[in-house]
Amino acid sequence: MIENFDEAKELLEKGIISDIINYLKNGIFPKAKSDGFMNAYFIIQTLTDSGDELSKNLIYYHDKTIEDFISSCYDKLADEPDNLESFLKYTENIYSLIYLMNRIFSYLDRFYTKAKKPKISLGKGSLKLYYENFFKHFQDKIFKEVNKLIKIDRNGNKEHRMTIEKIMKIFRDLDLEEPIIMKEKNKIFWVGDNNTGEKEIPTIQNSWFKYFENETKLFAEEKAKKDIILTTPEYVNKQLAYLDEENQRQREFIGPKFKSRIDEINYFYLIGERTQELAQKDTGIKKMLGDQKNGQIIDQLSNLYKLFKLYKNSLDEIIKEFKPYIKARGDAMRNNKDLSKNPKIFIPELISLNKEMDNLINICFENKNIFKDAKNEAFKSFMKIDFYPKQLANYTDFYLRKGIKGKNGPEIRDGLDDIIGLFKYLNSKLLFKVECDRYMSDRLIKKESYSNHAETELITKLKQEDGIIFVSKMQEMINDLEKNKKETDNYKLLSHKGIPNGIKLDVMVVSQSAWEINKKFMKEIKLPKFLSAILDDFENYYIGKHQEQKLIWCLGLSKIEIQYLYLKNKNVSISTLLQLLCLLQIEKAKRITIKKISDNLGITSVELLKDINGLIFNPSFNRAGYAENGIIIKTFKPKNKEFNEDDEVSINMNVNTQKLKFNTISLPVKKTEKELKEQEEKDEIVQKKYKDNIIQATITRIMKSRIGQVTTHDWLVSETSKQIGLFVAQPPTIKLSIEKLIEKNIIKRNAKKSNCYDYIS
């Protein structure tokens, strides 16, 4: 039975503690009894259970033992040359003693020190003793030395990493709020929570970081000055490699606690202060963008982005060059007359540029929205002139006539998506609409659209972009086609099965309001009785069902299949109605002047000449281009001389062609400057009317939603302009529309404030 503390102390020292201290000092551990630790543990348990006074004596003895050992270590280290290895060696011995003492005194810790709050645990007290009696005396030296080693590591020498890691771990140990000491193999580990309560131990990591932060600034600034002489790609690659190593240092020994602050310093000196200089170098962004089709340059641009994105606003330097680069590419394409005059070539090139930039943004710039926005702004800046909507509408017409031939469904949709991709950039979408409406009308009337499904797909995509009003005429055309099919099917149910007088009739009935049909095609033509009887038959059928409607025949758009019974092979041609009527006149008269034919048919000779040309100069049967090779021949005139109304024509009974079926319809003649100007003037009138309707509708909608609220003139003009996306609504035009709505009694001026308006409900 242990009777007093002195006896217990003597037993502890003889039993195990003196042996531990001798081992740590001299490296010699004498053979002790196997039950040394157990006896010591039993002594501690007995004294702890005997009362507070003995427990306090045990705490004092525990701390004093550790403190004395730490002091001896300090004295030895103070006599040795300054080096980190010695510091780490003595620290390891101190850690070992603390670990073993805490194991021996664990019963006291568990049942007394932790229960007597605010008494600190033995582990926390031991750590404090280590700091106060050992670490703080060498603190500044340690900070400087470890920073030197980190600088060496940053310069590429990795041999000191183990030493750095050990020291940084000590910093973290000292910041633990309630440490627990553990041992694994031959290493001592401290674990615990350093995020609760007030720290009695100084925040060592923060103290060290004050030194380290300044060292990092000096290193980064010096590195940037040294490396800036390199080319932009070389500089970028070097800094990316360095920053990658910095991240590794964070993971391995510095720790994540200071990452954001270290990164901020590195990014500022390596990127922020050098961004503009790097961008404007001869090897900078402009050069990279110009050579970006080179795979190596793509990698360089990607690396440049990876570096610049790390520092705020640095990406603006890429965008400053990116937008002008795209605009310059677009302007160069338009200024290339050989390219821009042909929309079949020009628009695919523009689509290719759009895809190229999308691909560049995706590969090099991680598909970030700021680059997408920059690309969109660049395209809009050079596509704001009326040249682009006209070209895009022209190409769309070609695509739906011939461009989708041989393509499957997904490929057709991709092609339409490409068109919509450019449509989004148009400044005057209204002009595109006017052109598209006209092209679609012509395409569908002439049955030259390759796919009605593709037509519907285009309408759907345009509606998604700009709403149902934008595609209203297009949609009405499609609806007319569907209605017409039903009418045609019903007409075939009549007794003649849609073949009155033995001639198959195919009629397209369309609404005049939706379709763009030139009035010249609606002119009356004198028809032979057998043809007029056929038209009368259909008209009687249709009017009988739709008595409120009236039919206007557009005979100028008619196509007819003609079989030539007098020819050897009894060939068949696809011809115009006028060509058939010409042939009937010539067949009857044998030889006749063009003027006589035009008089008989009630049309001008100028209109007739185009159709006669198709019957003579056609590559299907007249590759030589001579008048005597056509279906009809021009007589009594030198070869290749232009026609006039006094020329006589006759049937060519000897025409020979290998094709059994051919087309005699002349290709469209290029419009004269006068015709183009007239068309532009007509388009302007249509656009103005459409714009006025949109502006007035927008104003009405806005005013209707603001009943009971004060609406000033300036606010109404501004809001109207914002809500119109098809075109840029100018304030004077909006003002005129407001005046028209006042005249129509839709809105009125406020009785009390002349610059405000009210909706008339």
C-alpha positions in Angstrom: 0.0 0.0 0.0 1.4 3.4 -1.1 1.3 5.7 1.9 2.5 9.1 0.5 3.4 11.0 -2.7 7.2 10.9 -2.2 7.1 7.1 -2.0 5.0 7.0 -5.2 7.4 9.4 -7.0 10.4 7.2 -6.1 8.7 4.1 -7.3 7.7 5.8 -10.6 11.2 7.0 -11.3 12.9 3.7 -10.4 10.3 1.7 -12.2 10.2 3.3 -15.6 10.4 7.1 -15.9 14.2 7.5 -15.3 14.8 4.7 -17.8 12.7 6.5 -20.4 14.6 9.8 -19.9 18.0 8.1 -20.0 17.0 6.4 -23.2 15.9 9.7 -24.8 19.1 11.4 -23.6 21.6 8.7 -24.3 19.9 6.2 -26.6 20.3 3.4 -24.1 17.2 1.6 -22.6 18.2 -0.8 -19.7 16.3 -4.0 -19.4 13.4 -3.2 -17.2 10.9 -5.5 -15.6 8.2 -6.5 -18.0 5.6 -5.1 -15.6 7.2 -1.6 -15.3 4.5 0.2 -17.2 1.7 -1.7 -15.5 3.2 -0.9 -12.0 3.4 2.7 -12.9 -0.1 2.8 -14.2 -1.3 1.1 -10.9 0.5 3.7 -8.8 -1.1 6.6 -10.8 -4.5 5.0 -10.4 -4.1 4.5 -6.7 -3.0 8.1 -6.0 -5.7 9.6 -8.3 -8.4 7.7 -6.4 -6.9 8.8 -3.1 -8.0 12.4 -3.5 -7.5 15.8 -5.1 -4.3 16.7 -3.3 -2.4 13.6 -4.5 -3.8 14.1 -8.0 -2.5 17.7 -8.0 0.9 16.4 -7.0 0.9 13.9 -9.8 0.1 16.7 -12.3 2.9 18.8 -11.0 5.3 15.8 -11.2 4.1 15.0 -14.8 4.7 18.6 -16.0 7.9 19.1 -14.1 9.4 15.9 -15.6 8.6 17.0 -19.1 9.7 20.6 -18.4 13.1 19.5 -17.1 13.7 17.3 -20.1 12.7 20.1 -22.5 15.1 22.5 -20.7 17.9 20.0 -21.0 17.1 19.7 -24.7 17.1 23.5 -25.1 20.5 23.8 -23.4 22.0 21.2 -25.7 20.5 22.8 -28.9 21.6 26.2 -27.8 25.2 25.0 -27.7 25.0 23.4 -31.1 25.3 25.1 -34.5 21.9 26.4 -35.8 20.4 23.7 -38.0 17.0 22.3 -38.6 18.0 18.7 -38.3 19.1 19.2 -34.6 15.9 21.0 -33.9 13.9 18.2 -35.3 15.9 15.6 -33.4 15.3 17.2 -30.0 11.7 17.8 -30.9 11.2 14.2 -31.7 12.7 13.2 -28.3 10.4 15.6 -26.5 7.4 14.3 -28.4 8.4 10.7 -27.4 8.6 11.6 -23.8 5.2 13.5 -23.9 3.7 10.5 -25.5 5.0 8.0 -23.0 4.2 10.2 -20.0 0.7 10.7 -21.2 0.3 6.9 -21.6 1.5 6.3 -18.1 -0.6 9.1 -16.6 -3.7 8.4 -18.8 -5.8 7.4 -15.7 -5.1 10.7 -14.1 -6.0 12.6 -17.3 -9.2 10.7 -17.8 -10.6 10.8 -14.2 -9.1 14.1 -12.8 -7.7 16.7 -15.2 -10.5 16.6 -17.7 -13.1 16.4 -15.0 -11.8 19.5 -13.2 -12.7 22.2 -15.7 -11.2 24.6 -16.7 -8.1 22.6 -16.0 -6.4 21.7 -19.3 -5.6 18.1 -20.3 -2.1 16.7 -19.8 -1.7 16.7 -23.6 -2.6 20.3 -24.0 -0.4 21.3 -21.0 2.5 19.3 -22.4 2.2 21.0 -25.8 2.2 24.4 -24.0 5.3 23.4 -22.1 7.0 22.5 -25.4 6.1 25.8 -26.9 7.1 28.0 -23.9 10.3 26.2 -23.0 11.6 25.2 -26.4 10.0 26.2 -29.6 9.5 29.9 -29.0 13.2 30.5 -28.4 14.0 29.3 -31.9 10.8 30.4 -33.6 12.1 33.3 -35.8 15.1 31.2 -36.8 12.9 28.2 -37.7 10.6 30.5 -39.8 13.5 31.9 -41.8 15.1 28.5 -42.3 12.0 26.8 -43.4 11.2 29.7 -45.8 14.7 29.3 -47.3 14.0 25.6 -47.9 10.7 26.4 -49.5 12.4 28.9 -51.8 15.0 26.2 -52.7 12.1 23.8 -53.4 10.4 26.4 -55.6 13.6 26.7 -57.6 13.4 23.0 -58.4 15.5 21.3 -55.7 13.1 18.8 -54.0 15.6 17.2 -51.6 14.4 19.1 -48.5 10.8 18.2 -48.7 10.8 15.8 -45.8 12.4 18.4 -43.5 9.9 21.1 -44.6 7.0 18.7 -44.0 8.2 17.8 -40.5 8.5 21.5 -39.5 5.2 22.4 -41.0 3.6 19.6 -39.0 5.1 21.0 -35.8 3.4 24.4 -36.7 0.1 22.6 -37.0 0.7 20.7 -33.8 1.2 23.8 -31.8 -2.1 25.3 -33.1 -4.2 22.3 -31.9 -6.9 23.3 -29.4 -7.2 19.9 -27.7 -4.5 17.6 -28.9 -4.5 13.8 -28.6 -1.1 12.1 -29.0 -1.0 8.8 -30.9 1.8 6.5 -32.0 2.0 4.6 -35.2 5.1 2.4 -35.8 8.0 4.7 -34.7 6.3 8.0 -35.3 4.4 10.2 -32.8 1.2 11.9 -34.1 -0.8 14.7 -32.7 -4.4 15.0 -33.6 -7.2 17.2 -32.3 -9.6 20.1 -33.0 -8.1 23.6 -33.5 -11.3 25.3 -34.3 -13.0 25.7 -31.0 -12.5 28.1 -28.1 -9.8 30.7 -27.5 -6.3 29.6 -28.2 -3.9 29.8 -25.3 -1.1 28.7 -27.6 -0.1 31.4 -30.1 -1.3 30.7 -33.7 2.0 29.6 -35.0 1.0 29.0 -38.5 -0.3 32.6 -38.8 2.9 33.9 -37.2 5.0 31.9 -39.7 2.8 33.0 -42.6 3.6 36.7 -42.0 7.2 35.8 -43.0 6.2 33.4 -45.7 3.8 35.8 -47.3 6.5 38.4 -47.8 8.9 35.7 -49.1 6.2 34.6 -51.6 5.7 38.1 -52.9 9.5 38.6 -53.4 9.8 35.2 -55.1 6.8 35.7 -57.4 7.8 39.2 -58.4 11.4 38.2 -59.1 10.2 35.1 -61.1 7.8 37.2 -63.3 10.6 39.7 -64.1 13.0 37.0 -65.0 10.5 35.0 -67.2 8.8 37.8 -69.0 11.6 37.9 -71.6 10.3 34.6 -72.9 7.7 34.2 -75.6 4.1 34.3 -74.4 3.6 30.5 -74.8 6.8 29.8 -73.0 6.0 32.2 -70.2 2.5 30.7 -69.8 3.8 27.1 -69.8 6.4 27.9 -67.2 4.0 29.6 -64.8 1.4 26.8 -65.2 4.1 24.3 -64.3 5.2 26.4 -61.3 1.6 26.9 -60.0 1.0 23.2 -60.4 4.0 22.6 -58.1 2.7 25.2 -55.7 -0.5 23.2 -55.4 1.5 20.1 -54.7 3.4 22.0 -52.0 0.1 23.0 -50.5 -1.0 19.3 -50.4 2.2 17.9 -49.1 3.4 20.3 -46.4 2.0 23.9 -46.4 -1.6 22.9 -46.1 -4.8 24.2 -47.5 -5.3 26.9 -44.8 -3.2 29.4 -46.6 -3.9 28.4 -50.2 -6.2 31.3 -51.1 -3.7 33.9 -49.8 -0.7 32.3 -51.5 -2.6 31.9 -54.7 -3.7 35.6 -54.6 0.0 36.6 -54.3 1.2 34.3 -57.1 -1.7 35.2 -59.4 -1.2 39.0 -58.9 2.6 39.0 -59.7 2.7 36.2 -62.3 -0.5 37.0 -64.1 -2.2 40.2 -63.1 0.8 42.5 -63.5 1.8 40.8 -66.7 -1.5 40.2 -68.5 -1.4 43.1 -70.9 2.2 42.7 -71.7 1.8 39.0 -72.4 -1.3 39.7 -74.5 0.4 42.3 -76.7 3.6 40.5 -77.4 4.4 39.5 -81.0 3.8 35.9 -79.8 0.7 36.9 -77.9 -3.1 36.5 -78.3 -3.4 38.1 -81.8 -0.7 35.8 -83.2 -2.2 32.7 -81.5 -5.7 33.5 -82.9 -4.3 34.0 -86.3 -2.6 30.6 -86.3 -5.3 28.8 -84.3 -5.9 26.1 -86.9 -2.5 24.7 -86.0 -3.0 22.0 -83.4 0.0 23.3 -81.4 -1.4 26.8 -81.3 -4.7 25.3 -80.0 -2.8 23.9 -77.0 -1.1 27.3 -76.5 -4.4 29.1 -76.5 -5.8 26.5 -74.0 -2.9 27.0 -71.7 -3.1 30.8 -72.0 -6.8 30.6 -70.9 -5.9 28.2 -68.0 -3.4 30.8 -66.7 -5.4 34.0 -67.3 -8.6 32.6 -65.8 -6.8 32.4 -62.4 -6.7 36.2 -62.1 -9.7 38.5 -62.1 -10.4 40.4 -65.4 -7.4 38.9 -67.1 -9.7 37.1 -69.6 -10.8 40.5 -70.8 -7.4 40.7 -72.6 -8.3 37.6 -74.6 -11.7 39.0 -75.4 -10.2 42.3 -76.5 -8.4 40.4 -79.3 -11.0 37.7 -79.8 -13.9 40.0 -80.9 -11.9 42.1 -83.5 -10.4 38.8 -84.8 -13.8 37.4 -85.6 -15.0 40.7 -87.0 -12.0 40.9 -89.3 -12.6 37.3 -90.5 -16.2 38.2 -91.3 -15.4 41.5 -93.0 -12.7 39.8 -95.1 -15.2 37.2 -96.3 -17.7 39.9 -97.3 -15.0 42.0 -99.1 -14.0 39.0 -101.2 -16.2 39.7 -104.2 -15.8 36.2 -105.7 -17.0 34.7 -102.5 -19.7 37.1 -101.3 -21.5 37.4 -104.6 -22.6 33.7 -104.4 -24.7 32.9 -101.3 -24.3 29.1 -102.1 -20.6 29.5 -101.3 -20.6 32.5 -99.0 -23.1 31.4 -96.4 -21.5 27.9 -95.9 -18.2 29.7 -95.3 -19.9 31.9 -92.7 -21.5 28.8 -91.1 -18.0 27.2 -91.1 -16.6 30.3 -89.4 -19.4 30.2 -86.7 -18.7 26.5 -86.1 -14.9 27.1 -86.0 -15.3 29.8 -83.3 -17.7 27.5 -81.3 -15.1 24.7 -81.5 -12.4 27.1 -80.4 -14.4 28.3 -77.4 -15.2 24.7 -76.5 -11.7 23.4 -76.7 -9.6 26.4 -75.6 -12.0 28.4 -73.4 -13.9 25.7 -71.6 -17.1 26.8 -73.4 -17.5 29.8 -71.0 -20.4 32.1 -71.6 -18.2 35.3 -71.6 -16.5 34.0 -74.8 -19.8 32.9 -76.3 -21.1 36.4 -75.7 -18.0 37.9 -77.2 -18.4 35.7 -80.3 -22.1 36.7 -80.6 -21.3 40.4 -80.3 -18.6 40.1 -82.9 -20.9 38.3 -85.4 -23.6 40.9 -84.8 -21.2 43.7 -85.4 -20.3 42.7 -88.9 -23.7 41.1 -89.8 -25.7 44.3 -89.0 -25.9 45.4 -92.7 -28.8 44.4 -95.0 -26.4 42.3 -97.1 -26.5 39.4 -94.7 -30.3 38.9 -94.3 -30.6 38.9 -98.0 -27.8 36.4 -98.5 -29.0 34.1 -95.8 -32.5 34.1 -97.1 -31.2 33.3 -100.6 -29.1 30.5 -99.2 -32.0 29.1 -97.2 -34.0 29.0 -100.5 -31.2 27.1 -102.2 -30.9 24.7 -99.3 -34.6 23.8 -99.3 -34.7 23.5 -103.1 -31.5 21.5 -103.7 -29.1 21.7 -100.7 -30.7 18.9 -98.7 -30.7 16.4 -101.6 -29.1 13.1 -100.4 -29.2 14.1 -96.7 -30.9 12.1 -94.0 -33.2 13.6 -91.3 -30.5 14.5 -88.7 -28.3 16.0 -91.4 -31.2 18.2 -92.7 -31.9 19.4 -89.1 -28.2 20.1 -88.6 -28.2 22.2 -91.8 -31.3 24.1 -90.6 -29.7 24.7 -87.2 -26.7 26.2 -89.0 -29.0 28.6 -90.7 -30.7 29.5 -87.5 -27.3 29.9 -85.9 -26.6 32.8 -88.3 -30.2 34.1 -88.2 -29.6 35.0 -84.5 -27.0 37.5 -85.4 -29.0 39.4 -88.0 -29.7 43.1 -87.2 -32.7 43.2 -89.6 -34.5 39.9 -89.1 -37.5 41.6 -90.7 -35.7 41.8 -94.0 -34.9 38.1 -93.7 -38.6 37.4 -93.1 -39.7 39.4 -96.2 -37.1 37.6 -98.4 -37.9 34.2 -96.9 -41.7 34.7 -97.4 -41.1 35.5 -101.1 -38.7 32.7 -101.7 -40.9 30.2 -99.9 -44.0 31.2 -101.9 -42.1 30.9 -105.2 -40.6 27.5 -104.1 -43.9 26.0 -103.1 -45.9 27.4 -106.0 -43.5 25.9 -108.4 -43.2 22.7 -106.4 -39.5 23.0 -106.2 -39.2 22.4 -102.5 -37.3 19.2 -101.9 -39.1 18.4 -98.6 -42.3 19.9 -97.1 -41.2 18.3 -93.8 -38.0 20.4 -94.0 -40.1 23.5 -94.7 -42.1 22.8 -91.5 -39.0 22.2 -89.5 -37.6 25.6 -90.6 -40.8 27.3 -89.5 -40.7 25.5 -86.1 -37.1 26.7 -85.5 -37.9 30.3 -86.6 -41.0 30.3 -84.4 -38.8 29.2 -81.4 -36.5 32.1 -82.0 -38.9 35.0 -82.8 -42.4 33.9 -82.1 -45.5 32.8 -84.1 -46.1 36.2 -85.7 -42.7 36.0 -87.4 -43.7 32.8 -89.3 -47.4 33.6 -89.7 -47.3 33.8 -93.5 -45.0 30.8 -93.8 -47.3 28.8 -91.6 -50.3 29.9 -93.7 -48.6 28.6 -96.8 -48.1 25.2 -95.3 -51.7 25.2 -94.1 -52.8 26.0 -97.7 -50.8 23.0 -99.0 -52.6 20.7 -96.6 -56.0 22.1 -97.5 -55.2 21.9 -101.2 -54.4 18.2 -100.9 -57.8 17.5 -99.4 -59.5 19.5 -102.2 -57.5 17.7 -104.9 -58.3 14.3 -103.4 -62.0 15.2 -103.3 -61.9 16.5 -107.0 -60.5 13.1 -108.0 -63.7 11.5 -106.6 -65.8 13.0 -109.3 -67.0 10.9 -112.2 -64.0 12.0 -114.4 -61.6 11.1 -111.6 -59.8 14.5 -111.9 -59.2 14.0 -115.6 -61.8 16.1 -117.4 -61.8 15.7 -121.2 -59.0 13.2 -120.9 -56.5 15.8 -119.5 -55.2 15.3 -116.0 -55.6 18.5 -114.0 -53.5 19.4 -111.0 -54.6 22.7 -109.3 -53.1 24.4 -106.3 -55.6 26.7 -104.5 -53.9 29.2 -102.2 -54.9 32.2 -100.2 -53.9 35.5 -101.8 -52.9 37.1 -98.5 -50.1 34.7 -97.7 -48.5 34.0 -101.0 -46.1 36.3 -102.8 -47.3 36.1 -106.4 -46.4 38.6 -109.0 -49.5 40.1 -110.6 -48.1 39.5 -114.1 -48.8 35.8 -113.6 -52.5 36.6 -113.0 -53.0 38.2 -116.4 -55.7 36.7 -118.5 -54.6 34.6 -121.5 -56.8 33.5 -124.4 -57.2 29.8 -124.1 -58.4 27.2 -126.6 -61.9 25.9 -125.8 -60.6 22.5 -124.7 -58.4 24.1 -122.0 -60.9 26.7 -120.8 -63.5 23.9 -120.5 -61.1 22.1 -118.1 -60.6 25.2 -115.9 -64.4 25.8 -115.9 -64.9 22.3 -114.7 -62.7 22.8 -111.7 -64.0 26.3 -110.9 -67.6 25.0 -110.9 -66.6 22.2 -108.5 -64.7 24.5 -106.2 -67.1 27.5 -106.1 -69.9 25.0 -105.6 -68.3 24.1 -102.3 -67.0 27.5 -101.3 -69.5 30.0 -102.7 -68.1 32.9 -100.6 -64.7 32.6 -102.4 -63.5 33.7 -105.8 -60.8 32.0 -107.9 -58.1 34.0 -109.7 -56.2 31.9 -112.2 -52.4 32.4 -112.2 -51.9 30.9 -115.7 -48.5 32.4 -116.0 -47.2 29.9 -113.4 -48.7 26.8 -115.1 -46.7 23.8 -116.2 -47.9 21.3 -118.8 -46.7 18.0 -120.0 -46.8 17.9 -123.9 -46.4 14.8 -126.0 -45.0 15.4 -129.5 -46.8 12.8 -131.7 -45.2 14.0 -134.9 -41.7 13.3 -133.6 -40.0 10.0 -134.2 -39.7 9.1 -130.5 -42.9 10.8 -129.5 -41.0 12.8 -126.8 -42.6 14.4 -123.8 -41.6 17.9 -122.5 -42.4 19.8 -119.3 -43.3 23.2 -120.6 -45.1 26.4 -119.7 -48.7 27.1 -120.7 -47.5 29.8 -123.1 -45.2 27.3 -124.8 -48.1 25.0 -125.5 -50.2 27.8 -126.8 -47.3 28.9 -129.1 -46.9 25.4 -130.4 -50.6 25.2 -131.2 -50.5 28.5 -133.1 -47.4 27.5 -135.1 -48.8 24.0 -135.8 -52.0 25.6 -137.2 -50.3 28.3 -139.3 -47.1 26.3 -140.3 -45.1 29.6 -140.3 -46.0 32.6 -138.2 -44.4 35.8 -136.8 -43.9 36.2 -133.1 -46.0 39.4 -133.2 -48.9 37.4 -134.7 -48.7 34.8 -132.0 -48.7 37.5 -129.2 -51.7 39.2 -130.8 -53.6 35.9 -131.0 -52.8 35.1 -127.3 -53.4 38.6 -126.0 -49.9 39.1 -124.5 -46.9 41.2 -125.4 -44.1 39.8 -127.7 -41.6 40.6 -125.0 -43.3 38.2 -122.6 -43.5 35.6 -125.3 -39.8 35.7 -126.4 -38.6 34.0 -123.2 -40.9 31.0 -123.7 -39.9 30.7 -127.4 -36.2 30.7 -126.5 -36.9 27.7 -124.2 -38.3 25.8 -127.2 -35.2 26.5 -129.4 -32.1 27.0 -127.3 -32.3 24.1 -124.8 -29.3 21.9 -123.9 -31.6 18.8 -123.8 -31.8 18.9 -127.6 -29.7 21.8 -128.8 -26.2 21.7 -127.5 -24.9 23.6 -130.5 -27.1 26.6 -129.8 -28.5 26.9 -133.4 -32.0 27.9 -134.2 -32.6 24.9 -136.5 -31.9 22.4 -133.7 -34.9 23.4 -131.6 -38.4 22.1 -131.4 -39.3 25.2 -133.3 -36.9 26.9 -135.7 -36.3 30.6 -136.3 -36.3 31.2 -140.1 -34.9 33.7 -142.5 -32.3 35.1 -140.0 -28.6 34.5 -139.4 -27.6 32.1 -136.7 -27.6 33.2 -133.1 -29.1 36.7 -133.9 -31.5 37.9 -131.2 -35.2 37.6 -131.8 -37.6 40.4 -132.5 -41.4 40.4 -133.0 -41.1 40.3 -136.8 -39.2 37.0 -136.8 -41.1 34.0 -138.2 -41.0 30.6 -136.6 -42.1 27.1 -137.7 -42.2 23.5 -136.3 -38.9 21.6 -136.6 -40.1 18.1 -137.6 -36.5 16.7 -137.5 -35.6 17.6 -134.0 -33.6 14.7 -132.4 -32.8 14.1 -128.8 -31.8 11.0 -126.8 -33.9 12.1 -123.9 -37.5 10.9 -124.0 -38.6 13.5 -121.5 -37.0 17.0 -121.2 -37.7 20.4 -119.8 -38.3 23.4 -122.0 -38.9 25.9 -119.3 -36.2 28.7 -119.5 -34.0 29.3 -116.6 -34.7 32.5 -114.6 -33.2 35.5 -116.3 -31.0 37.7 -114.1 -33.0 40.8 -113.0 -31.9 44.1 -114.5 -30.8 46.9 -112.2 -34.1 48.6 -112.8 -36.0 45.5 -111.7 -33.8 45.0 -108.7 -34.3 48.6 -107.6 -38.1 48.3 -108.1 -38.0 45.1 -105.9 -36.0 46.9 -103.2 -38.5 49.8 -103.2 -41.3 47.3 -102.9 -39.5 45.5 -100.1 -39.0 48.8 -98.2 -42.7 49.5 -98.4 -43.6 46.1 -97.1 -41.0 46.4 -94.3 -42.2 49.8 -93.3 -45.8 48.6 -93.1 -44.8 45.6 -91.1 -42.6 47.7 -88.8 -45.4 50.1 -88.2 -47.8 47.3 -87.3 -45.2 45.7 -84.9 -44.5 49.1 -83.2 -48.2 49.9 -82.8 -49.0 46.4 -81.5 -46.1 46.7 -79.0 -47.2 50.1 -77.7 -50.8 48.9 -77.4 -49.7 45.8 -75.4 -47.6 47.9 -73.1 -50.3 50.5 -72.5 -52.9 47.9 -71.9 -50.8 46.3 -69.2 -50.4 49.7 -67.4 -54.0 50.7 -67.0 -54.1 52.9 -63.9 -50.4 53.7 -64.0 -48.6 56.9 -65.1 -46.8 56.3 -68.4 -44.4 59.0 -69.6 -43.5 59.6 -73.2 -39.8 58.8 -72.6 -40.4 55.6 -70.7 -42.9 54.4 -73.3 -40.4 55.0 -76.2 -37.6 53.3 -74.3 -39.7 50.3 -73.3 -41.1 49.8 -76.8 -37.6 49.9 -78.3 -36.5 47.2 -75.7 -39.4 44.9 -76.5 -38.9 44.8 -80.3 -36.3 42.3 -81.4 -36.9 42.0 -85.2 -35.4 45.4 -86.0 -34.1 48.5 -84.3 -37.1 50.8 -83.6 -35.9 54.4 -83.7 -37.5 57.0 -81.3 -38.9 59.2 -84.1 -40.6 56.2 -85.7 -42.1 55.2 -82.3 -43.3 58.7 -81.8 -45.1 58.6 -85.1 -46.8 55.3 -84.1 -47.9 56.9 -80.8 -49.5 59.7 -82.8 -51.3 57.2 -85.1 -52.6 55.3 -82.0 -53.9 58.5 -80.6 -55.7 59.2 -83.9 -57.2 55.7 -83.8 -58.5 56.4 -80.2 -56.4 53.5 -78.8 -54.4 55.7 -76.4 -54.8 59.3 -75.4 -52.8 62.0 -73.7 -53.2 62.3 -70.0 -55.5 65.2 -69.1 -53.2 66.5 -66.3 -49.7 65.7 -67.8 -49.2 66.3 -71.5 -46.1 64.2 -71.7 -48.0 61.1 -70.3 -50.4 58.7 -72.0 -53.4 56.6 -70.9 -54.9 53.5 -72.5 -58.5 53.9 -73.7 -60.2 50.8 -72.5 
